[in-house]
Amino acid sequence: MMRRHILSIMMAMALAMGVASCELERDHNGDLAGYWHLERVDTLQTGGVKDMSRDRVFWAVQGKLLLVRNTVEPYTGFFFRFDNSGDYLILSNPHSNGGHQTDGAEGDQPITDVKYLAPYGINSLEEHFHKEQLTSSRLTLSTDKLRLYFKKL
C-alpha cells in the first residue's frame, strides 16, 4: 500500500514537472512563430518587384532567435536576435550559421558587413521592419526601402 502511494506521488511529480517544462519552452511569438518562405520583394523607391516564389529563401522564427537561410547550394544562413513588439519586428546581432559563407571563418561568427544579409531583404545590421500584415499564413514586412512578402509553410 505504501509503495503504491509513493509511486502515485512520483507520477504526480513527474507529470507536474512535464507540464512546467512545456510552459518554459513555449514560444510566445504568436502567429510570427514558424517557418516562412520569402516569396516576393518590392523595391519601394523604384517600384521594382522581384518574384522569389521559386527561390529557396526562408525565415524561421522560434523562441528568441530568427534564422534566415538559403537552402540551395551554396548554403547560407544567419541567426538574429529579434524584438517582436507591437507593429515592429527588429532584427539585431546577426551571426553566421557556421561561418563558411563569410570568408571561411569557423563557427558562428558575428556579421559586420551588411552585404551578406542583403539577399534576404535585410539592409542594416539592426533592421527595423514594420509588420504590415501578420496572420497564421501570411506576413508582410516593410522598411523605407523594401516590402517583403512571406507565406508560412
N, C-alpha and C positions, 0 to 999 in steps of 0.2 A: 504494500500500500504506500509506504513512504517512498519507495523507488518510483512509483507512478507519479506521485506528487512532484518529486524533483524533476522527473522527465517533463511533466507539464509546464513547470516553471521555466525550464531550459528552453522548451519550444516557444513559449510565450516571449522570452527574452530574445531569442533568435528572430522571431517574427517582428518584434518591435525594432530591433537593430536593422533588419532588412528594410522596413518601411522608412526609418530615419535616413538610411543611406540613400534610398531612392530620392528622398526630398533634397538631400545635399547635392545630388548630381543633376537635379532638374534644371533645364535650360529656361531661363527667364526672358528669352528674346521673342516670344510670341510667334507671329507669322514670319518674322525675319529668319528664324532658325531653319536650317535645312540646306539643300543643295540647289544652287541657282545656275541656269545656263544663260550666259550673256548672248542675246540674240540680235541686238542692233545698237549702234552708237550714232547719235546725231551730233554733228558739229554745229553749235548754235550760232556762231559768228558768221559762218559761210553758208549755212543751210545744207551742208553735206550730210549724206546718210550712208552708213556702212552696214550692210547686211552681214551679220555674223552668225546667222542661224545654222550654217554648215560648219562653222569653226568649232573647236572643242575647248572653249574658254569657260571656266566655271568659277563661281564663288561659293564657298562652303562656310556656313555660319554655325558655330556651336560654342556654347559657354562664353568665354571671354576672348575667343580667337576667331579671326576670319582668314580663310585661306583662299587665295586666288591662284588659279593654275591653268596651264595649257596641257591637255592630255595627249597631244600629238608630239612626236619626236621633233626637235629636241624638247624634252620635258622641261618646263619651268614652273616654279611655284614660289609664292611668297606668303608669309604669315604676317598678320597685322593685329595689334590690339585695336579695339574699337569701342566707341561710346554710342549706344543706341538709345537716344533720349529724345522725346518729343518728335519734332518734324525733321530731325537731322541724324545722319549716320556719319560719325567722324572716325576716319581710319588714321592710325598713327603707329609709330615704332615698327616700320617694316623690316623683316628679316628674310633672307633667302631660305628656301626649303632645301637644305643640303649644300648650298653654296656652289655647286658645279656650273650653274648657269651664269655666275657672276665672276668671271675671270679665274675660275679654278680653285677658289678657296674651299677648304673642307669645313663641314659643319654648318650650322645655321649662323649666317653672318649678317650683321646689320647692313641695311641698304642705305647708301649715302648719295646715290645718283638716281634721279627720277626716271632716267631713260629706260631702266629695266621695267618700270611699272606702267609706262605709257601704253603698251599694247593691251592692257587690261582696263583702260579708261581712267587711270589714276595719274594725275599730273602734278602731284605735290607729295612730299614726304609726310605731310599731315593734311589729308584731303577731307574737306567738309562737303558732304553730299546732302542735298535737300531730298527728303523722301516725298516724291510727288504722288506715288501710288504704292501701297503695300497691302496685298491681300494674301490669302493662303496659296495662290497660284501665280501671281504677278507682282513684279517690283519694278518701279521706275525711279531712278535716282538722277539728280542733276547738279551740276556746278554752273558757274558763269560761262564755261566753255563747252561742256558736253551734257548730253542726256543719254543715259544708259537704260536699256530695256532688258528685263530678265524674265525668264519663265522657270518656275520651280519644277524640279524633277521628282 
